[in-house]
Amino acid sequence: MTTSTRKSEAARRNGAKSKGPITIPGKLRSSRNALTHGLTAAHHFVLTNESQPEFESLYQRCLTEFPPVTETDAQLVWDLAHTRWRLSRLAALEVALLDTRMDLQEPAVHPADQAARTALAWRAEADESGALPLLNRYEARLQRVWYRTARALEQRLSTRTSKLRNEPTAA
């Protein structure tokens, strides 16, 4: 039996003994174990460093713009707010990545030439970490989801409005 096989077996045996988290905070913490950036999360999408009230405000604005009539409408409005929130997170991530990269630059880059600092940071981030291309893929996907959801809501509203206009009035 190889060392890696023995380690795997020991891990399996020890894992079978675990009953998992017991306390409510432990269970909540455990539920977030696989959450890294929240860009594809279905449930935990307001991260601990983000503002739940700001998300609620965004959601209320979406409800005002697209007042739901049916459960499907309500789910589409929720999806719209959720997607917009994640798009905002992407923008914040991009800013943080570039700011951090600029802070790490050599002092030889003159601070007055902000365009050059930003260009060098962007190139280094894109070439070395691959984070910017990944963010761009997530952004493109989320924008498609957002536009499809908004279009679906607008179509549902338009169809509902045209049905109301075409209904005969009672005499």
Buried (B, 14 or more C-beta within 10 A) or exposed (E): EEEEEEEEEEEEEEEEEEEEEEEEEEEEEEEBEEBEBBBEBEEEBBBEEBEEEEBEEBBEEBBEEBEBEEEEBBEBBBBBBBBBBBBBBBEEBBEEBBEEBBEEBEEEBEEEEEEEBBEBBBEBBBEEEEBBEBBEEBBEBBEEBBEBBBEBBEEBBEEEEEEEEEEEEEE
